[in-house]
């Protein structure tokens, strides 16, 4: 279908009808008197479609259905859940053009960034489908006393997981986290961003086509203030991706309720370019790390510290990205997502410029391409008072700073309240020596963010004010469970036979502990 789309022409009726059908198939309440949320196409500013605005009663109803569905879903075998997610994996790949079309139409991103999302949800589905049995099946543990104590750890699903996802990666962040929660035996009530509901609705449709029972995943569309708050007040575990400010508010709600909380929040992600970096080989990866998805990415790079010997060469070549609109694979960077985002990016750049920053390239909106396009922008000589020096821009804006040494670069990297992602471009030995010194949840060597993000067997998340807990890796699914220890004492009580004097019991137990220390040390 994608080859029939043009960003400068009206949406084909076939696709418009498909979007309307998603609202119906998701069982969203669409009574005539219900307010609507209009979804905009950032390429043109035209309306893409609409979804109903939910209220607290709708959230209550969704949770009631979810709790009923969870009782039977938790009793399904890992084999049954695996079969559904693997079939979903196949459906995602066979419907990749449709999913990419919807992602582009809702966000304005280029096609390669949309493909990244499609591949991400497919890989996550496969990874957790194949690893959940190993991670969550009852696991034998060392008992209190060898042979006498039989101990297992069970993983019980939390219950109903609440999920609040943002607009910038509506497939990846709307579906991949839900997949892990579902595979762990939970049901999920999810609120997508009001600007990008159709990506999640399309994946819900594919999941149910793959065999996911009704109400295991439900989508509730509406405002964050109403639906998001209500969701956090009712769920058994909350997964949130968004701003640090909102994350703190939701964290307070979860803290008062004593429920688990996972959050990926803001960042001001740094890159170091060392003097021994291969600029020719690493330039494309460095640019991608800064400008993927038009810079609207939690883990994208916004500040670059370049060692003096390579500063001039790197500065001269870093901003050769092609800005464009459309569904073709040749477009390297697409549109911003909204007028609000354009205004934010423009205000940060103008503030820095007015305070004396040098605009090396870009620095202006491009209404000739579409309402929300903004040029890839590289700044230098950014003063400390400029807002973008420390605040997250979330757009195609980076600044360069010359440093005299790696020690200086590392100090500047860590001089922030954030700690989400970082990057080091250097010879491998230099990169591996530098990366552990940077305070960030993930550090990529000779890559912007893709290497760490795509390593699905390894956890990824933030430190400091960039978040808590992790997605991906083992924790990406075990966090949606409560660990339960079940221990059986056999042959005799742990306190020893009743006839054994307590003094003798103390001597026996002390001897066993000494013996255990020796045998464990010898292993």
TITORDREN-588964 format. One line per field, with one value per residue (C-alpha): residue number from 1; residue in one letter; x, y, z. Coordinates in steps of 0.2 Angstrom, whole numbers. Example, Ala and Ser with C-alpha at 12.3 -4.5 7.8 and 13.67 -1.06 7.14 Angstrom:
<pts>
k <- 1:2
r <- a:s
east <- 62:68
north <- -22:-5
up <- 39:36
</pts>
This chain:
<pts>
k <- 1:2:3:4:5:6:7:8:9:10:11:12:13:14:15:16:17:18:19:20:21:22:23:24:25:26:27:28:29:30:31:32:33:34:35:36:37:38:39:40:41:42:43:44:45:46:47:48:49:50:51:52:53:54:55:56:57:58:59:60:61:62:63:64:65:66:67:68:69:70:71:72:73:74:75:76:77:78:79:80:81:82:83:84:85:86:87:88:89:90:91:92:93:94:95:96:97:98:99:100:101:102:103:104:105:106:107:108:109:110:111:112:113:114:115:116:117:118:119:120:121:122:123:124:125:126:127:128:129:130:131:132:133:134:135:136:137:138:139:140:141:142:143:144:145:146:147:148:149:150:151:152:153:154:155:156:157:158:159:160:161:162:163:164:165:166:167:168:169:170:171:172:173:174:175:176:177:178:179:180:181:182:183:184:185:186:187:188:189:190:191:192:193:194:195:196:197:198:199:200:201:202:203:204:205:206:207:208:209:210:211:212:213:214:215:216:217:218:219:220:221:222:223:224:225:226:227:228:229:230:231:232:233:234:235:236:237:238:239:240:241:242:243:244:245:246:247:248:249:250:251:252:253:254:255:256:257:258:259:260:261:262:263:264:265:266:267:268:269:270:271:272:273:274:275:276:277:278:279:280:281:282:283:284:285:286:287:288:289:290:291:292:293:294:295:296:297:298:299:300:301:302:303:304:305:306:307:308:309:310:311:312:313:314:315:316:317:318:319:320:321:322:323:324:325:326:327:328:329:330:331:332:333:334:335:336:337:338:339:340:341:342:343:344:345:346:347:348:349:350:351:352:353:354:355:356:357:358:359:360:361:362:363:364:365:366:367:368:369:370:371:372:373:374:375:376:377:378:379:380:381:382:383:384:385:386:387:388:389:390:391:392:393:394:395:396:397:398:399:400:401:402:403:404:405:406:407:408:409:410:411:412:413:414:415:416:417:418:419:420:421:422:423:424:425:426:427:428:429:430:431:432:433:434:435:436:437:438:439:440:441:442:443:444:445:446:447:448:449:450:451:452:453:454:455:456:457:458:459:460:461:462:463:464:465:466:467:468:469:470:471:472:473:474:475:476:477:478:479:480:481:482:483:484:485:486:487:488:489:490:491:492:493:494:495:496:497:498:499:500:501:502:503:504:505:506:507:508:509:510:511:512:513:514:515:516:517:518:519:520:521:522:523
r <- x:x:x:x:x:x:x:x:x:x:x:x:x:x:x:x:x:x:x:x:x:x:x:x:x:x:x:x:x:x:x:x:x:x:x:x:x:x:x:x:x:x:x:x:x:x:x:x:x:x:x:x:x:x:x:x:x:x:x:x:x:x:x:x:x:x:x:x:x:x:x:x:x:x:x:x:x:x:x:x:x:x:x:x:x:x:x:x:x:x:x:x:x:x:x:x:x:x:x:x:x:x:x:x:x:x:x:x:x:x:x:x:x:x:x:x:x:x:x:x:x:x:x:x:x:x:x:x:x:x:x:x:x:x:x:x:x:x:x:x:x:x:x:x:x:x:x:x:x:x:x:x:x:x:x:x:x:x:x:x:x:x:x:x:x:x:x:x:x:x:x:x:x:x:x:x:x:x:x:x:x:x:x:x:x:x:x:x:x:x:x:x:x:x:x:x:x:x:x:x:x:x:x:x:x:x:x:x:x:x:x:x:x:x:x:x:x:x:x:x:x:x:x:x:x:x:x:x:x:x:x:x:x:x:x:x:x:x:x:x:x:x:x:x:x:x:x:x:x:x:x:x:x:x:x:x:x:x:x:x:x:x:x:x:x:x:x:x:x:x:x:x:x:x:x:x:x:x:x:x:x:x:x:x:x:x:x:x:x:x:x:x:x:x:x:x:x:x:x:x:x:x:x:x:x:x:x:x:x:x:x:x:x:x:x:x:x:x:x:x:x:x:x:x:x:x:x:x:x:x:x:x:x:x:x:x:x:x:x:x:x:x:x:x:x:x:x:x:x:x:x:x:x:x:x:x:x:x:x:x:x:x:x:x:x:x:x:x:x:x:x:x:x:x:x:x:x:x:x:x:x:x:x:x:x:x:x:x:x:x:x:x:x:x:x:x:x:x:x:x:x:x:x:x:x:x:x:x:x:x:x:x:x:x:x:x:x:x:x:x:x:x:x:x:x:x:x:x:x:x:x:x:x:x:x:x:x:x:x:x:x:x:x:x:x:x:x:x:x:x:x:x:x:x:x:x:x:x:x:x:x:x:x:x:x:x:x:x:x:x:x:x:x:x:x:x:x:x:x:x:x:x:x:x:x:x:x:x:x:x:x:x:x:x:x:x:x:x:x:x:x:x:x:x:x:x:x:x:x:x:x:x:x:x:x:x:x:x:x:x:x:x:x
east <- 0:14:19:2:5:11:13:6:-10:-26:-26:-32:-50:-44:-32:-44:-57:-43:-40:-58:-60:-46:-56:-71:-61:-53:-70:-67:-83:-89:-106:-112:-111:-93:-79:-66:-48:-42:-26:-16:-4:12:17:2:-7:-22:-34:-29:-43:-51:-53:-65:-60:-61:-66:-63:-78:-71:-54:-64:-73:-57:-49:-64:-63:-44:-45:-57:-47:-31:-37:-38:-23:-12:-16:-12:4:20:18:2:8:23:13:3:18:27:12:11:30:25:10:20:33:20:11:26:22:5:13:26:13:3:19:24:7:5:23:30:46:56:53:69:64:47:56:66:50:43:58:59:42:45:62:54:40:52:64:51:41:57:65:50:49:67:66:49:47:49:68:77:87:99:90:94:102:107:96:85:77:69:67:60:57:40:36:19:12:8:-10:-15:-1:-4:6:7:17:23:21:39:40:22:25:41:35:17:19:36:34:16:22:34:20:8:20:23:4:-2:-16:-12:-22:-13:-14:-6:-2:-17:-7:-3:-16:-17:0:-5:-23:-15:-4:-19:-28:-13:-11:-29:-28:-13:-25:-23:-39:-51:-46:-29:-23:-35:-32:-40:-38:-39:-29:-14:-22:-38:-34:-16:-19:-34:-23:-9:-22:-29:-15:-4:12:15:26:29:39:40:46:55:43:28:38:40:21:17:31:22:6:15:24:9:1:16:16:30:35:46:50:61:62:72:90:103:114:132:144:163:174:191:207:209:192:190:180:177:170:160:152:136:133:137:124:111:114:110:96:87:68:72:80:64:71:75:92:97:113:111:129:146:163:177:195:205:215:199:187:189:186:172:163:165:157:144:129:127:110:96:80:64:46:38:38:53:68:80:73:86:76:58:46:44:28:18:17:21:37:42:39:49:64:64:63:79:89:84:88:105:108:103:115:130:130:136:124:136:122:103:94:77:60:56:37:41:42:28:21:33:49:65:82:96:105:123:128:145:151:135:135:131:116:108:93:99:115:107:89:83:78:70:73:86:98:115:130:148:162:180:190:208:207:196:196:188:176:170:168:157:147:143:139:121:105:102:110:100:112:130:141:160:168:186:198:191:203:200:181:181:192:181:163:162:167:152:136:123:112:119:135:138:155:157:138:125:112:107:120:114:96:96:105:88:97:104:94:92:86:92:101:99:83:83:72:71:71:74:67:75:85:79:73:62:50:54:49:31:31:32:45:38:49:42:52:49:58:61:66:68:65:78:79:85:78:68:80:95:101:102:121:124:112:123:139:132:125:141:151:139:142:160:160:149:161:175:166:160:177:185:173
north <- 0:12:15:23:37:54:66:81:72:67:51:37:31:13:18:31:17:5:18:20:1:0:11:-1:-17:-10:-8:10:18:30:36:52:63:58:71:66:67:73:65:76:71:81:81:92:97:89:78:60:53:53:42:45:54:42:46:39:27:20:17:8:-3:-7:-13:-23:-32:-34:-42:-54:-59:-60:-74:-86:-78:-81:-100:-102:-111:-103:-113:-105:-88:-91:-97:-81:-70:-79:-78:-59:-58:-65:-54:-38:-42:-47:-30:-20:-8:-4:-1:10:20:23:27:40:48:50:56:63:53:46:28:21:27:19:3:3:3:-12:-22:-18:-24:-40:-44:-40:-52:-66:-63:-64:-78:-89:-83:-82:-100:-100:-84:-87:-106:-112:-112:-123:-114:-119:-124:-119:-136:-147:-162:-157:-141:-141:-123:-115:-98:-95:-79:-73:-60:-43:-43:-28:-18:0:8:26:28:44:50:49:30:24:7:3:11:7:-12:-19:-16:-23:-38:-43:-39:-50:-64:-64:-68:-50:-41:-23:-7:5:24:29:48:57:62:44:31:22:13:4:1:-7:-19:-23:-29:-40:-47:-52:-59:-69:-77:-65:-67:-52:-39:-46:-29:-15:3:18:34:51:65:61:71:61:44:43:48:36:22:25:25:8:-3:-16:-10:5:7:25:33:52:67:68:81:69:54:62:65:47:41:49:41:24:27:31:15:5:-3:-6:7:7:24:29:48:63:64:76:63:66:60:60:60:55:60:42:41:35:50:43:27:33:49:41:32:49:58:45:45:64:66:49:52:71:71:66:51:49:41:53:63:82:87:82:84:83:82:96:87:81:95:105:89:83:100:102:85:82:91:84:76:78:85:80:75:59:40:36:27:41:54:55:66:69:82:86:79:95:114:113:103:115:130:122:118:135:144:134:138:157:158:151:162:178:174:172:154:151:142:131:124:124:135:138:131:125:128:125:107:105:114:107:104:111:110:99:112:112:125:129:142:139:149:142:153:146:134:120:119:108:106:92:100:84:90:90:101:97:108:105:109:107:99:96:79:64:68:85:77:64:77:87:72:68:86:84:78:66:49:40:36:41:38:37:37:31:17:1:1:20:17:3:12:28:21:14:31:39:40:34:18:14:19:15:13:19:20:33:22:8:-5:-4:-2:-17:-29:-36:-48:-33:-21:-3:11:27:33:49:59:48:35:19:0:-7:-13:-27:-41:-52:-38:-32:-46:-51:-34:-38:-52:-55:-67:-80:-92:-109:-120:-138:-144:-163:-177:-166:-148:-135:-133:-151:-166:-161:-173:-164:-152:-134:-132:-147:-140:-123:-133:-144:-129:-119:-134:-135:-117:-119:-134:-124:-110:-122:-131:-115:-108:-123:-122
up <- 0:4:-14:-17:-4:-7:8:-3:-7:2:11:0:6:7:21:29:30:38:52:56:57:70:82:80:81:97:105:109:115:101:106:96:111:115:112:99:98:81:74:63:48:52:34:29:44:38:49:48:58:76:91:106:122:137:154:171:170:154:163:177:164:155:172:176:160:162:179:173:158:168:178:163:154:169:168:150:146:140:125:121:124:114:99:99:100:87:75:79:75:57:55:59:46:33:37:38:24:32:49:42:33:49:59:46:44:63:67:51:53:38:32:39:56:54:49:65:74:65:67:85:89:79:88:105:102:96:110:125:116:116:133:145:149:154:164:172:175:193:197:209:222:236:251:269:272:258:255:269:261:244:238:222:216:206:196:198:186:194:188:177:170:166:151:146:130:120:102:96:94:95:88:98:115:113:109:114:133:132:124:139:151:142:140:159:161:164:156:150:149:138:134:119:116:109:93:89:94:77:78:94:88:72:83:94:79:74:91:91:74:81:94:109:119:120:134:137:129:129:123:131:121:130:139:150:164:165:157:162:180:182:175:187:201:197:189:198:190:179:163:158:144:144:152:168:175:172:177:195:196:191:203:218:214:212:228:238:232:235:217:205:193:177:169:154:156:148:143:138:129:126:113:114:98:103:94:88:80:62:56:39:45:60:53:47:63:73:62:64:83:83:70:69:70:67:85:93:102:121:117:103:105:108:114:106:114:101:105:98:84:75:79:63:52:62:63:44:40:54:46:29:32:18:24:15:15:9:10:0:7:1:14:28:40:40:49:67:74:78:79:98:94:81:92:106:94:87:104:110:94:94:113:110:95:104:118:105:99:82:70:59:48:48:61:52:49:31:28:10:14:26:41:54:45:53:47:55:65:72:84:92:105:115:131:148:150:134:138:126:135:148:144:132:115:108:90:76:86:92:99:97:110:108:122:126:133:136:155:151:139:153:166:154:150:168:172:171:180:167:163:149:134:129:114:112:95:97:93:102:116:120:119:131:143:142:142:160:166:159:170:159:158:141:132:114:106:88:87:92:101:90:96:114:110:98:111:117:129:139:150:145:155:164:179:189:183:167:174:185:181:163:148:137:145:158:169:154:158:176:182:177:190:209:215:226:236:241:252:259:274:273:285:300:306:302:321:322:332:347:358:352:366:360:364:353:340:340:337:323:314:316:309:294:290:291:280:268:267:263:250:241:242:234:219
</pts>
